[in-house]
């Protein structure tokens, strides 16, 4: 909320206030008693200022400055007469607290004047009053310490300005009837002048030691800024008479710039011990008065000013309630203004200048004056004064008073962004906001504020207009406050040779933001908010709106040496082989606090992996993938665990465990920062790599209407590595299959919980999870699961295996595997003939063979007679995927036209799932011929009857016509070559005929070495062998 004082006049003539010493009320006391009281007194606790009375000269060639020092307080400074004195607060190392003020006399001399400066302690509310007297330099009193000096000797010439002789006992505080003393403290500030005797002879030194006095012989508090010239002249004006003295600058002498060995303020304690030494002094006691508004006051014709009278008592100010029986008001020129003698209400009558005077009638001549200027305004200016919600002034903002009864109008063209409201009465009375309005913004935007001032110019009414463009800006604040509201200190690490940067971001304001650091030697900040840690220490970084210096945010940046290194607990310590593992560490202060940013230490921290085998190898940590994964994971946890100061990316390429070490080491010899020798921080933690979790089929479906599995080979693969595994499994309802799990994380230790779970998920209906049953079994020390298909459906098995969160294991490492299970009936079957196993390629070739309308393969299968062959059937899914087990279905076989050609080696039976006729042996007789072999599904085996629901039976019945396959079997005699061996002479004309018996005419004759002989087929029963070189062949 902003308070809007509505006008400020730019014509500012100076007016001097006059105050004279009052004498009638007097107290006579012994000087000896005063001295003893002063010696016995002790300094009271609380805020203090160095001087309570100051004597300054008026404005002459150069203005005279005096530094008024405060202690044990945080001060704001006010003063009565702004036309006599200028007061500039000094902030010594603090942006809020002033501990001294620079006083400057700014008015030329007309007569002796008095004013007062008030030091208000913001912490305790204590007010301390310092009287300031402006008087001219009346005379200079000269004295010296020695008039005769030796050859080459230095003599000191001092110029001093003295106070009244009755005030020789300085720096003493005397309290009488709880009123402040009339006397005060004046310090001796001198100018030194050095003369040097260069040769023997007389000399005249007219200004050896000078005292600068006013008319009452008071000592001036300061003459800093006034030029003083010294001149050395001979004693006689004769031409042959010289003074034999030269001027030596202070810096070329062995002396210091101190008086009698004391520098700065002198606290003189005097104790009189001589008897019969008595002197009295007259002291007048009166109340210090102050008028508000301070002098000078500028108003227009017709304006009414309500003066506020304050008295200073016991280091606090008190407003005198008017009318007061002890105070009377008057004006010096009643034609310019008229005043109510009891209430202090002044009305401006016409243009001109006068003094408003209030007199304490209890003390003769005790006055306080204020210069009143009735003027014509030249310009109307609007300005904002920020206030709090309770209408208190914002610290550091000076209030400028204005007059009452001035016709003021404020208009705004855009009330979407702010409201203009009257100032509450209590705030108006407290601060004198007579011509003000409350400007309350509530939305960001821009608009125009227009003010009209109507005033009287002698007899006619005139007006001034001020148009001010106003932009309502959002509050400037650091972006980090959007996530953390209570950010007061940002900690940045520092080490010798490591200079950390951090980018601070800010939002709000309108347009450009300014960045400032209170100590650039500790923390420097760029124009874009990039801070750099230069050395240990603290600095306040402020971001300020360039258009409103009161719209700012600030944060303390503390630069500290890290004391410990810790592992960030949001990165996993286990990784799957072939994947990357990211590790990171952070730094902490001696008291365990986290740093805001510390990535500059990344290049100084070294990583090493210690393991029995090469489990991990280092990767480039600056790679996009590695660093991107790290930053993405860090963003979620950095508020709790801190920023990564250094990180490493490792590739897991072998199973096993290792120890990962991180070390920060730097050599330094810096006693300034308590670092001497090697500065080392280190940490280590275990990591591990594991193979992916895969499933292997542990059962062979070769005899059960499924495909063949090489169990010994798979067992060797499991021992060596788990590279590929089972993704899906097709089972007929009532059948089962065992699977082995391989890979996944090993158990970490006894303090970390290890889990092995499997979950069944139905893809059709959540309530169909009971469609399959999974039972865990131990098989040769391996993790094995038996999967039983109970009802029709598609299911998904979710296997989970790994370590949960525990000691040295901050992130759970769970390997997961999905295995799809299809419980259903085959859409077709296919027969595998005369093959040792139902391999996938043989099954696929048999399934893709051409068939006629009667589902009989068009091409016969030729085999030699007189042997026993294997014939098996395999169930196929519609996607030509072989079932792993079809043993719950019963299969019947039929031989058509094979009575004299072949017969089954065993009887057909479907009473148990272990004997369900999916694999049979056919005995071939020693005859040749053609017959048909057919297989067909007849139903469920006797072992599973009664275990299924009606829908399984109905679906199987609808598929029986399709679940059949047949092929033609061509029996031939075995091939025979006559003669079985032959010796052939190497000659181009030499040839030999070989006779072929058995088989068919589809002969394919090859030799193992075409360079020895060539074979050509002449007909179905003969081969012609021709030699081509020496050698042996078959």
C-alpha positions, 0 to 999 in steps of 0.5 A: 500500500502506498501513501500519496503525498500530493505535492512538493514545491521546488522553490526552497529559500532558506530560513534561519531559526533563532534561539537564545539562552534563557537565564532567569531560572537559575541554580547555583551549585559548587563546581567541585560538586559537579566535578565529583559527580562527573567522576563518579558517574558511569555510562548508562547502557543503551544507545549513545551519541558522541556529542550533545552540543555542537558549535559550527561556523556558518557557510563560508568559502567551503561548508564545514562538516562534522561527523556525529558518531553513535554507538550501541544503536541503529539510528534514524536521523531527523532535525529541526531546521532544514535551511540551517543544517544538512544531515546525511546518514552514514551506513557503516557496513549495514544497509539498514542501520545508520551509526553516524551522521555527517552534519554540514552548516549550509546557511550563510551567517546573519546572526547566531542560530540554534537547531537540534538533531535527533538520533532515534534508535529503531530498536529501543525507540530511544530518542537522543537530542543533540543541540547544534549552534551556528555562530561566526568565528569571532577571533583567533587566539594564538599561543605556543609551547616553545619560542626557542628551538635548537638547530634542526629541531622541529616545533609544532604549531597548533591552531585550536578553537576554544569553548567557554572557560566555564565549560573547561570540565568537558564530557561530563553528564550532569542530571538535575531534576531529571532535566538535561544539562545546559552544558555539553561536550566539545572536542578539540580538533586541531590543525598541526603546523611544523616548522624546522630550524634550518640555521641559527638566527632569530625569527618571528612566528606570528601564528604559532598556536591559534585558538578559533573562538566565537564572541563568547570564546566558545570552542568550535566543534569542527573546522574541517573544510575551511582553508587555513594558510600559514606564513613564515616571515622574518622578525625584521623587514630589513632585506638582510634579515631572514627567518631561518625557518622552513615548513616541513609537511606532516608526512615527512616528520616522525610525528603522528597526527594526534594531539598529546598522544591521543587520537580522536575524542578525548575523555578528560577527567578532572579532579580538584584536590587543592583546598580553598579552590571554589567556583560557582556556575549558573545553570539554566534548566529548560525543556527542549522543544521541536516543531513538526513539520520541520522548518522551513515550511512552504504553503499556498495562500489560504492553506492551514498548517497544524503545528505539532509541538514536541518536547524531548525528555528522558531520551524520548519525544512527547507531543504536547497536547494543545492548548497548553498553559505553558506555551504561547504561539505568535508570528513575526509578520501577521500580514503574511499569516495568522496563528492561534496563540493557544492551538498553534494553527496557522493560516496563510493570508498572503504571499510572503515569509514569516516566522512562526514562534512558540515560547515556553513562558516558564523560561524567559526567552526560551523560543522555538521558531519555524520559517513559513513561506507562503508562495505560488507553486510552480510545479505539482509533483506526485510521489509515492511513500510505501507504507505497511498494512498498519500504515507505518512508514517503510524503513528508510523512507522520509516523509514530506509534510504538506499543508491542509485545506488545499483543494486536491483531486486525484483521478485514475483512468484504470481502476482494474489495477488499483484503488484510490482511497482516503487515508484513515484518520488515525494515520492522518493525525499520526503522520500529518498526511493532510493532502494524501490518498491511499494507492492500493494496487491489486493487479499488474498493469499500467495506467495514468494518475492525474492530480489537480491542485486548486489554490488562491493567488491573491484574489483569484483561484488557480490550479496545477495539474500533474499527470503521472504514468504508473506501472504496477509491477509484481514483487521482485523475488528470487525464483528459488522462493517459489519452491522454498519459501524460507530461503534466507541463506545460500551456501556455496562451497570454496576450496583453494583453486576451486571457484564455484559459480551459481546462477540466481534467477529472479522474477517480478518487477517491470523490465530490467533488474539490478544485481548487487553484492554487499562484499564483492571480495567475497561474492561477486555477481554479474548483471545477469545474476551469476554469482562467483565465490571468491573466498570464505565469508558472507555477503548479501546479494540483492536483486532490485527493480531498476524502476523501483529501488524499494522493490527488491529481494535479498539473500545472504550468500555464505561461502564455506569450506566443505567438511564432508563428502556424502553419497547422494542416496537417490541413485541405485547401487545395482545395475543390469549388465549392459546398462549404465550406473550413475553415482554422485556425491555431495558436499556438506558444511561442518554443521551438516548443511547442504550447498546450493550449488557445487558442480565446480568440484566435479573436475577435482573429484577422482573416481575409482572402482575396486573389484576382483573382476572387471565388473564396471568400466568408466564412461564419459560423465559429460555424455548427454545420456548419462548427464541427462539421466542424472540431472532428471533424477536429481531434480526430484530429490535435490531439495532434500539431499542436495545438489550433486557436486561430482558424478560418475557414469559406469557401464556394467559389463560383468556380474559381481560386486565392487567398491566405488571410491570418490576422493577430493584432494588438494594441496594448499598452505593457507593459514588464513583459511585454516588449511595447511598441507593436503586437504582430503575428503573421501567416501566409498560405497558398494555397487553391483551388476547383475544379468537380466531376469529371463525365463527358460522352459525347463520341460521338453514337449517332444512327447506331449504334442509340443516342441523339443527343448535341448535341456542340457544345452539350456542348463549350460547357458544358465550357468554361463549367462542369461542372454535370451529367454522365453517370452510366451508359452502356449498350453492346452487347458489341463497341461503344465510346463516348468520354467526356470528363472535366471539372472536378476539381483543377488541377495545384498545382505541380511539387513536388506530384504530380498523379494521373489514374487510372481503375479498373475494378470488376466488380459480379459477379465481381472477375475480370471486370474485363477485360469492358471496356477503357478507353483514355485519349486526347487530344481537342482538349486534353481528357481523353478516355477510350474505353470498349470493351465486351468481354463481358457484365456490369455494371461501375463505372469509378472515375475519380480526379484531383487533387493528393497531399501536397506543399509548401503542400499538406498534405492530398491533394485527390482528386476522384472519379467513378463511372461505371456501365457496362452491357455487354449486349444490348437487351431490345427495339428501337424505330423512330424515324420521320421525326425528325431525331435520336434524342432521349430524349423521342422514343425514349421516346414511340416505345417507349411506343406501343401495339403489337399481338400481331405487334409492329406499332404500332396507330396508323399514322404519316402522312407526306406523299408525294414526299419522303425521310424518316429512319428509325432504330432504337434499342436499349432496356434492360429499364428503357427506357434507351436504349443509347449504341451498338448498332453491333456488332449487324446490323439488317435492314429489311423493306418490306411492301406498299410496292412502289408507295409507297416504296423504300430509298435505299441497299443493305442491308449489315452488313459493318462497324460503320460501316455496320450499317443502324441508320439508313436513308433511305426515299424516298416516291413521289408516291402515297398508300397504307398499308404496313408497315416492319419492323426486326429484329436478325439477329446480330453485324456482320461486323466483330466476328465471332469476338471474343466468347465462346460465352455472348454468341452464345447469349444473342443467339440467345435474344433475336432474337425480341424484337429487332424492331419495326414500324409502319404508314406512311400516305402522303398527298399534301401539303396545298394551300390554294386560293387561296394569298392573298386580300383580304377587306373588313372587313364582318361579312357578308363571308366567303371559302371556301378549298379544301383538297387533299391530306392527310387529314380530320384537319385542324387550322387555326389563324391567327396572329392571331385578332383579324383573322380566324376560321377554321372547318372545314366539311368535309375539303376546305373552310375558311371564313374570316370577318373580325374586324378589320383586319390581316394574317394567314396 
